[in-house]
Amino acid sequence: MAGILIGYERSPMIEILAPTELPRARATGRLVADILQTLRSRSEVGTNLRNIDRWAREMILDAGAVSCYVDYAPSFGRGPFGHYICTSVNDAVLHGRPYDYSLADGDLLTLDLAVSLGGVVADSAISFTVGDVAPSGSVAMIRATERALEAGIAAAGPGARIGDVSHAIGSVLSGAGYPINTEFGGHGVGSTMHQDPHVPNTGRPGRGYRLRPGLLLALEPWVMADTADLVTDRDGWTLRSATGCRTAHSEHTVAITEDGAEILTLPHRT
């Protein structure tokens, strides 16, 4: 779930994990990634968003983890979120609240999940098309967010600044022709889901907080095909493109280490 730029919407702190805490962060990240991949495999034409939410709940509880979403109630949402995962379809891009909707062939679905396990949070999002129809514009937009995420991670080494990461992300997105909204973006994570520093999806290199080993960041490029303007759905949570155009969103949680940025939310492979 994207962090809002206004500081008081997040925990006013920056946590730095000790090296001994990194295994717990890896375990949380792997859990989030594996849940998302399981849900992706189950998301077919006819799958109801409420079933996706139910499956997420079951997997979170079975793992002994805690949802970061169900009781989350910031000022920019209408009351507690009340669900275990964000399911954003087509023109919905962020904070998509699951509702009674069955996926159709060609839908663009974003799943965004954050959980806490062992006292450490990880946050990740994936976008993909459902069924046999894969509109070329949707596929290109998803790939642009994935390439921007890769660029941001490559820029996120020890000693780099937030502006370096934001610039790397924004260069890919703008280079692909997409408008960039800076109201919501990446953020620090740790014992809570939303912490400083805020990581906008565009910025100036050499500016901002200097990254340190032990810092966890959720980097999340997201775009809308032809606008940078958002509108809030009647549910009080789901953010949609103002023009009704399609959207895409990719996110990983990374740990800054002495050697660079380690991706924590990669699916576990045996």
C-alpha positions in Angstrom: 0.0 0.0 0.0 1.5 3.3 -1.1 2.6 5.8 1.4 1.3 9.3 1.2 3.7 12.3 0.9 2.3 14.1 3.9 4.6 13.1 6.8 2.0 12.7 9.5 0.3 9.9 7.6 3.3 7.6 8.4 5.2 6.8 11.5 7.5 9.8 12.1 10.7 7.7 12.3 13.3 5.9 10.3 14.2 2.4 11.7 17.5 0.8 11.0 17.6 -3.0 11.5 20.6 -4.7 13.1 22.3 -7.4 10.9 20.8 -10.0 13.3 17.3 -8.8 12.4 17.7 -9.3 8.6 16.7 -13.0 8.6 13.3 -12.0 10.1 12.9 -9.4 7.3 13.8 -12.1 4.7 11.2 -14.4 6.2 8.5 -11.8 6.0 9.4 -10.8 2.5 9.4 -14.4 1.3 5.9 -14.9 2.8 4.5 -11.9 1.1 6.0 -12.9 -2.2 4.7 -16.5 -2.0 1.2 -15.4 -1.1 1.1 -13.0 -4.0 2.3 -15.7 -6.4 -0.3 -18.2 -5.1 -3.1 -15.6 -5.5 -1.9 -14.7 -9.0 -2.1 -18.4 -10.0 -5.7 -18.5 -8.7 -6.8 -15.3 -10.3 -8.7 -16.5 -13.4 -11.6 -15.3 -15.5 -14.6 -15.6 -13.1 -12.6 -15.3 -9.9 -14.3 -13.0 -7.4 -12.3 -10.3 -5.6 -13.8 -11.3 -2.3 -12.4 -14.8 -2.8 -9.0 -13.4 -3.3 -9.3 -11.5 -0.1 -10.5 -14.7 1.7 -7.6 -16.7 0.4 -5.2 -13.9 1.5 -6.7 -14.0 5.0 -6.3 -17.7 5.2 -2.7 -17.8 4.2 -1.7 -14.9 6.4 -3.3 -16.5 9.5 -1.9 -19.9 8.6 1.6 -18.5 8.6 1.1 -16.9 12.0 1.4 -13.4 10.4 -0.5 -10.2 11.0 -2.3 -8.2 8.3 -1.1 -4.6 8.0 -4.3 -3.6 6.2 -7.4 -5.0 8.0 -7.4 -2.4 10.9 -5.5 0.3 9.0 -7.4 3.6 9.3 -5.4 6.7 8.2 -7.0 10.0 7.5 -7.0 9.5 3.8 -9.2 6.4 4.0 -12.8 6.1 5.2 -12.5 4.1 8.4 -10.5 0.9 8.8 -9.6 -0.7 5.4 -11.3 -3.9 6.6 -9.7 -6.3 4.1 -6.5 -8.3 3.9 -5.3 -7.4 0.4 -5.7 -4.5 -2.1 -7.3 -5.7 -5.4 -7.2 -2.9 -8.0 -8.8 -3.6 -11.4 -8.2 -1.7 -14.6 -8.7 2.0 -13.8 -8.1 1.4 -10.0 -4.4 1.8 -9.2 -4.0 2.0 -5.4 -5.8 0.9 -2.2 -8.3 -1.2 -4.2 -10.9 -2.5 -1.7 -12.1 -6.0 -2.6 -15.8 -6.1 -3.6 -18.3 -8.4 -5.3 -16.7 -8.4 -8.8 -15.7 -11.4 -10.9 -12.7 -11.0 -13.1 -13.2 -10.8 -16.9 -11.0 -11.8 -19.7 -8.4 -9.1 -20.3 -8.8 -7.3 -16.9 -5.6 -5.7 -15.5 -5.4 -6.7 -11.9 -3.0 -5.4 -9.2 -2.5 -7.2 -6.0 -0.9 -5.3 -3.1 -0.1 -7.0 0.2 1.7 -6.1 3.4 2.0 -8.3 6.5 4.0 -8.4 9.7 5.8 -11.6 10.7 8.1 -11.7 13.7 7.7 -8.0 14.2 9.0 -7.0 10.8 6.8 -5.8 7.8 7.2 -6.4 4.1 5.1 -4.9 1.4 4.9 -5.9 -2.3 2.6 -5.4 -5.3 2.2 -7.1 -8.7 0.2 -6.2 -11.8 -0.9 -8.7 -14.5 -3.6 -9.3 -17.1 -6.2 -12.0 -16.5 -7.3 -14.7 -19.0 -6.2 -15.1 -22.7 -6.6 -11.4 -23.8 -3.6 -9.3 -23.0 -4.0 -5.8 -24.4 -0.6 -4.6 -25.7 -1.0 -1.2 -23.9 -1.6 -2.9 -20.6 1.4 -5.2 -21.0 3.7 -2.4 -21.9 2.5 -0.3 -19.0 3.1 -3.2 -16.5 6.5 -3.8 -17.9 7.4 -0.1 -17.6 6.6 -0.2 -13.8 8.7 -3.3 -13.5 11.7 -1.7 -15.4 11.3 1.4 -13.2 11.4 -0.8 -10.1 14.5 -2.5 -11.3 16.2 0.8 -11.9 15.2 2.1 -8.5 16.6 -1.0 -6.8 19.8 -0.7 -8.8 20.2 2.9 -7.5 19.5 2.1 -3.9 22.9 1.3 -2.4 24.5 2.4 0.8 25.4 6.1 0.6 22.9 6.8 -2.2 20.2 9.3 -1.5 16.5 9.1 -1.8 16.6 11.5 -4.8 18.9 9.0 -6.6 16.3 6.3 -6.3 13.4 8.6 -7.2 15.3 9.9 -10.2 16.0 6.4 -11.5 12.4 5.4 -11.2 11.1 8.6 -12.7 13.5 8.5 -15.7 12.1 5.1 -16.8 8.5 6.1 -16.3 8.7 9.4 -18.0 10.9 7.9 -20.7 8.1 5.5 -21.5 5.7 8.4 -21.8 3.7 8.1 -18.6 2.6 11.0 -16.4 3.9 10.7 -12.8 1.9 11.4 -9.7 4.0 12.2 -6.6 1.2 12.3 -4.0 1.7 8.6 -3.2 4.9 6.6 -3.5 7.3 4.3 -1.8 8.2 4.5 1.9 10.3 3.0 4.7 9.1 -0.1 6.5 10.1 -1.8 9.7 8.0 -2.6 12.7 5.2 -0.7 11.0 4.0 -0.5 7.4 4.4 3.2 6.6 7.6 5.0 7.8 9.9 7.7 6.6 11.6 8.2 4.3 9.0 8.9 1.6 10.2 7.8 -1.8 8.5 9.7 -4.6 8.4 8.2 -8.1 10.4 11.0 -9.5 13.0 13.3 -8.0 16.4 15.0 -8.3 19.6 13.0 -7.8 21.8 13.8 -4.9 19.0 15.1 -2.7 17.3 13.7 0.4 18.0 11.1 3.0 21.2 9.1 2.7 20.6 5.4 2.6 22.2 3.3 5.4 22.7 -0.5 5.8 19.8 -1.9 7.7 17.2 0.4 6.2 14.1 -1.3 4.7 12.4 0.5 1.8 9.2 -0.4 -0.1 9.8 0.9 -3.6 6.6 1.1 -5.7 6.4 2.7 -9.2 2.8 3.1 -10.4 1.4 4.9 -13.3 -1.9 5.7 -15.1 -1.9 5.5 -18.9 -2.8 9.1 -19.7 -3.1 11.2 -16.5 -1.4 12.0 -13.2 -4.7 12.8 -11.5 -6.5 10.5 -9.1 -10.1 10.3 -7.9 -11.4 8.4 -4.8 -14.0 5.8 -5.3 -17.3 5.9 -3.3 -15.9 3.2 -1.1 -13.6 5.9 0.5 -10.4 3.9 -0.3 -9.9 2.9 -3.9 -7.9 5.4 -5.9 -8.8 5.5 -9.6 -7.4 7.3 -12.7 -9.4 10.5 -13.2 -9.9 9.7 -16.9 -10.8 6.0 -16.5 -7.7 4.8 -18.2 -5.9 1.7 -17.1 -3.1 1.6 -14.5 -0.3 -0.5 -13.3 1.8 -0.9 -10.1 4.9 -2.9 -9.1 6.5 -3.0 -5.7 9.3 -4.7 -3.8 10.6 -4.4 -0.3 14.4 -4.1 -0.3 17.0 -4.1 2.5 19.9 -1.8 2.1 23.1 -3.8 2.8 26.8 -3.0 2.7 26.7 -4.5 -0.9 23.6 -2.8 -2.3 19.9 -3.5 -2.1 18.7 -7.0 -1.4 15.2 -7.7 -2.7 13.2 -9.3 0.1 9.9 -10.0 -1.7 11.1 -12.4 -4.3 9.1 -15.7 -4.5 10.7 -18.6 -2.7 12.1 -21.2 -5.2 13.0 -24.7 -4.1 
